[in-house]
Amino acid sequence: MDPILGDCSLARLRARTSYKWRTYPPDVLPAFVAEMDFDPAEPIKDAVRAVLAAGDLGYPHKGSLGDSFAEFAADRLGGWSPDPDLVFAIPDVMTGISEVIRAITPPDGGVVINPPVYPPFFVSLELAGRRIVEAPLSLADDGSYDLDTEALDRVLAAPGVGAYLLCNPHNPVGRVWSRDQLTTIADLCDRRGVPVLVDEIHAPLVLPGSAHVPFHTLDHPAVRRAIVFSSASKGWNIPGLKCGIAIAGDTAGAAILTQRAEALLAAHVGVHASVAAFRHARPWLDAVVAQIDANTRLLTGLLAEHLPGVRYRRPQASFLAWLDCRELDLGDDPAAEFRARGRVALSSGPEFGRPGLGFARLNIGTSPELITEAVRRMAAAVAR
Ligand SMILES: Cc1ncc(COP(=O)(O)O)c(C=O)c1O
C-alpha cells in the first residue's frame, strides 16, 4: 500500500472507538459500515489541528466550502462548475435529504428509490412519514445491475409520487449511471413533474475506467429542480466530522435549504476539514482509489479460490463489494452466518431491500491483508 494510507494494522485499528470498531466483540473482524481503515490525510489532520489551536469551535460558517467544492468538481467531477452560492454545508447527506424531502413532498407523499439501495434511504423516508415507492434495479444473468427505466416510468406515473431519490454512484451495486441514462431519468421526471434528488456522495471514489456524470451537468430543464448531495465524508473517510454538501439547481432550491439552515447545521470543524480535503488532499484520494481498484482485483481472485459460490462483479466506484451469496445456501441473510460462524461482520443484504435477500456487502476500504482475512473467515463459515 502507498505509505500515505498507513498500514491498517489491526492493533492500531482496534484502538479506534467508532461504530465500526465498537459494535462487535474483538474477535469479530468488522467489514460492514462504510468507514475505511486508512490513516487520515495529513492536510485534514492539519486543518482540524488549526481549528483547535484557534479555538474556532463555534457555529458553522461555510467559508470557502462552495469554492473549494467547485474547484474539486471542475477538476475531478466531469468538469462540473457548480455556482458556489448554490453550495450549502449540511451536517450529513441523510439529514439533508430528509429535510428536503419534507420540504418538497406532502405527508404520505411517495418517494421513488431503486433497491437494492443504501438502507438509510428506507429508514429516513419511513421516519419522514413518506411512502416508499420501489423501482428495483434489474439484475442480468451475468450479475450486472442496471436501471429499469420502464419500471421507473411506471412508478413515477403513480398517484402521489412527489420525488425521486437517485443514488449515483449506486450503493451497494457500485454502478455509475451514464449521461444517456441520466438524461432518460431527467426526461421521465420532467414529463411526470417529479423533482430528482441525487445522492452523489461516492463520486470522488469512481474507479479507473469509469467516469462520474454529475446530474447538474446535464443540459436539461429537470436540472434546475434537482438538488444534489455530496460530501468529503466518504471519499476522505471523515463521516465523524459531520459536514456534507447540498447543491441547489436554482434559487428556489437554494431557498429551501436556506429556510432550513437551523435544521442543517454542519460541524464547523467539518467544514474546514472538507475544504482541506477538496483543495489539498487529492494525492491521498488518488492513493485510496488506486488501492480500492487493486482490492477489487484481489477480492475477485480470493473469491474464485476460496468461495467460488459467491458472485461478485467489480464495481465502477467505491469500496463496497456487493456479494451474491445465494448459491451458498446460507439463507436470506448470509451476513448473519458469516458473523456467527466465521467471526467477520458484513452488512446484511436484506437491509438494502427485498432484492438484497441472499446477498451481503463487504467493505474493502482496507488493506489487502484484512481483505484476505475477511475472505478466509467467510470461507471458514461456509466450511462449517
Ligand atoms: C449512498 C450514501 N449516502 C449517504 C451516506 C451517508 O453519508 P454521511 O452520513 O457521511 O453524509 C452514505 C454512507 O455510507 C452512503 O453510502
The ligand as a Gaussian input file, in Angstrom:
#p B3LYP/6-31G(d) Opt

LIG

0 1
 C      -25.225000       6.488000      -0.633000
 C      -24.889000       7.078000       0.701000
 N      -25.493000       8.199000       1.092000
 C      -25.234000       8.774000       2.273000
 C      -24.342000       8.217000       3.160000
 C      -24.123000       8.882000       4.493000
 O      -23.039000       9.670000       4.498000
 P      -22.760000      10.814000       5.550000
 O      -23.506000      10.480000       6.795000
 O      -21.297000      10.787000       5.773000
 O      -23.192000      12.098000       4.958000
 C      -23.672000       7.046000       2.797000
 C      -22.735000       6.399000       3.730000
 O      -22.275000       5.323000       3.542000
 C      -23.963000       6.460000       1.542000
 O      -23.352000       5.338000       1.136000

